[in-house]
Amino acid sequence: MVAEINSHTEVLKKVITNHFLSWDQNTFKASSDYKFSLSTLASEELALFARENSGISFIEDNPIPPHETFPTLTKEISIMRHKYLESGYGFVILNGMLSKEFTRLEKICCFWLICNIIGIPLAQNIKKELLVEVTDKGQKLEEGGRYHNTNQGGSLHTDSPQWETTPNYVGLYCVQQAVSGGESKLASAISLHNYILINYPELLPILYDSFH
């Protein structure tokens, strides 16, 4: 990874050849390259936690029970993290956690538990919110609104680069699918780096500098 190399000059001189993190849309041969499904037992552990905790307000303020309470779920999420996030393409679509029988709060509980098994949640804004709802609140970007409170699309970006502690992973969970729109797009920063190096090498020093 770029962050592990001390010398920017060293990075600028060569293409980063991490096979998995450097990808494009033609890389993937099957959906199994980026999809992971929970087993029935893991899903049952997840559902039990959700139904027991969905009545708790501000779930992020309440401690998660020890991971030993969800042995199968913890094991499978750990496998997913290693195979797809740490040793794979850097992203994954998780199946098996969404049930039409779940209430909205139960779905949030499912997502919150999985986030805590993967790692330690970080504050996402100056309000110190750990979970942020993405919903149209009638705001507009032109009037200073944030992407997640509008019905407008956002440009490709990395999350929280302004914070001293930046996240290793970002999680998104669709609680209610939109009638239209709402698609998410992913891009490999390593592939973009390599493309710029090959085609526009004079621009890389600027991108390695500090700027807003």
N, C-alpha and C positions, 0 to 999 in steps of 0.2 A: 504494500500500500504506500501511497505517496507520503502519508504522515509518518511513516517509519524511517524515512530517509532524511538524514540531517542536512545534506547539501542540496539546495535547490538547483544549483548548477549541474550537479550529477543527474538529477531527474530530467532537466531540460535537454540533455544530450542524447537521451535514448527513449525508445518506446517502452512503456511498461507492459510486460508480457505475462501478466497473471492471466492464465487461460480462462478461468471461470469469471473473473470480474470484468474482463474485457469482452463484452457481448453486444450483439445487435439483434434485430428481429428475426434474422435468418439463422441464428445460433441454435434455436430450440427445435428439436425433432419431434417431441411429444409433450403433452401437458404434464406428464410425470416429471419433466425436467424442472418444473417450478411449482408443482402442486403436491400437497401432503394431506392425507386424510387420517383423522383420528379413528381409533378402533371403537367398537360399541361400548366396551368397558370404560375407556377414557371419556367418552361422551357422557356416560351415565354419571361418572364422578363430577364432571363439569356441571351437569344439570342439577345434581343434588346440591352443590354449593350455591348455584344461582337461585334455586327455589328457597333455600334457607336464609339467603342474605338479601333478597330483592326488596325487602321492606326497610332496609337500613338506608337512612338518608346520608348523602355525602360518603359514599362507600370508600373513597380514597382516604378518609380520616380514620378508618377502622383497620386494624391489623389483619393481614391475611393469615389464616391458620398455617401451621407447619406443612411443608411440602409432603411430608410423610402421610398426611391426611388424604392425599390424592396420588398414590404411588404410580398407577398406570399412566395417568395424565401427565405427571411430572416427567416420567421416563420418556414418553412419546414426544413431548414438547422439547425435551433436551436433545433427543435424536434429531428432531426437525431443525432446531437451532444449529446444531453442528453440521448436519448434512447440507442444508440449504443456505443458511446465513453466514456461517463461518468458513465452510469448505466448498460452498457452491457458488451460485451466481449472485448472492447477496440479497435475494428477496425470495418470498414464498407466498403462495396463496393457500390458506389453511381451510380445509373442508371438514365438516362433521361437527361444527359448533353451533350452527344455526338451526333452530327448530321453529316451525310455525306455531308450536304450542307455547313457546316462551313469550312472556310479556316483554315490553320494552325494557323495564328495569332488570329483568332476568338476563336479557341479552347483554346489557351493560356489565352485569356481574360476570358473565362468561368471559367477556373481553378483558375485564380488569384482572381476573385470576390468571389468564394466560400471559398478560403483560408482566405480572409479578413473578411468574415462573421463568420467563425469559430473562428478566433482569430487574433492575431497580428503576421505577418510573422517575422521570425528572420533570420539574416545573416547566411549563411551556410558554409562560408569559409573565408579565410583571405582577399579575394577580396570583401567581404561584399555583395556577390550576394544573393538575396532573391529567385530568381528562377534559377534553374540549369538544363540545358538540358542534358538528358541522350542519348548519341548517340556515335556510333563507330567512333572515330577519328584516328584509326590506332595505338593507343598507346597500350603498353603491360605492364602488372603488373610487369613482371620481369625487366622492364626498368624504373620503377618508375611511371608508369601511374596510374591514378585513375580508379576505377571500371567503373564509368559512361562514361569514354572516351575510353573504350575497348569493345571487343566483348566477353570478358571472364566473367564467373559467379563469383559472390562474396559470401563469407561465411555469415552466420547469424550474425547480429551485431545490436547494437543500434546506433542511429544517434546522432552525436555531443556531446558525453559524455565529450569531452575535453573543452567545452565552459563553462564559468561561468553561463550563462543562457541557460539551456537546453530546448528543445521543449517538449511540452506536446503531440503534435501530429505531424506525418509526412505524407505528402500527395504525392501521385504518380498519374500521369495522362498519359495514353497512347495516344499520338497524332497520331501515325501511328503504327499499329500492325506489328510486324516482321513476315517474311515468316516462320521462325522457331525459337524456343527458346524464351528467354525473359520472362520466367515465374518468378513470385514473390512467395516467401515462407514466411510464418509468423509462429512465435512460441510464446508461452506464457512464459514470463520470470518467472512468478509465478509458473507455472507447473514445469519448470526446477529447480527452487529453491527447491521446495518440493521433487522432485526426488533425487536431490543431498543430501538433508537432510536425507532422508530415507535410501539411498543406500551408500552414501559416505560422512557422516557427517564431517569427518576430513578435507574435502576440503573447506567447507563453510567459515571458518575463513580467508582463503587465499583470497577468492573471495570478502569478505567484506573489505579487506584492499585496500589501494591505490596502484595502479600499472599501467604501461603503457599498 
